Amino acid sequence: MNKGELVKAIAADAGLTQKEAGLALDSFINAVAADLKEGNKVTIPGFGTFEVKKR
């Protein structure tokens, strides 16, 4: 699934327009990225955990 397909799925499931769903997805991605940049770990139960690791 790519971003466009995810936007369509969110729009259909939530009763939003594709533009609104795209904005919501972008907002989610930006919020996760901002928290990761601060060195925090983001956990979404039932979905996954995101964290920055140094290799």
C-alpha positions in Angstrom: 0.0 0.0 0.0 1.4 3.4 -0.9 0.4 6.8 0.6 -2.3 7.5 -2.0 -4.0 4.2 -1.3 -3.8 4.8 2.4 -5.4 8.2 2.0 -8.2 6.6 0.0 -8.7 3.9 2.7 -8.8 6.5 5.5 -11.2 8.7 3.6 -13.6 5.8 2.9 -13.4 4.5 6.5 -13.7 7.8 8.3 -16.2 9.5 5.9 -13.8 12.2 4.9 -12.8 13.7 1.6 -9.5 12.5 0.2 -8.1 16.0 0.9 -9.1 15.9 4.5 -7.7 12.3 4.9 -4.5 13.4 3.3 -4.2 16.3 5.7 -4.9 14.0 8.7 -2.3 11.5 7.5 0.3 14.3 7.0 -0.4 15.6 10.4 0.1 12.2 12.0 3.4 11.7 10.1 4.6 15.2 11.2 3.7 14.6 14.8 5.5 11.2 14.9 8.5 12.7 13.1 8.7 15.6 15.5 8.6 13.4 18.5 11.3 11.1 17.1 13.5 14.1 16.4 13.3 15.0 20.1 14.6 11.5 20.9 11.3 10.2 22.1 9.7 6.8 21.4 6.2 6.7 19.8 4.1 3.7 20.7 0.7 3.1 19.1 -0.9 0.0 20.7 -2.1 -2.5 18.0 0.0 -0.8 15.3 3.6 -0.5 16.3 6.5 1.3 18.0 8.7 3.9 16.4 12.1 4.9 17.7 15.4 6.2 16.4 18.3 3.9 16.8 21.9 4.6 16.2 23.8 2.0 14.1 
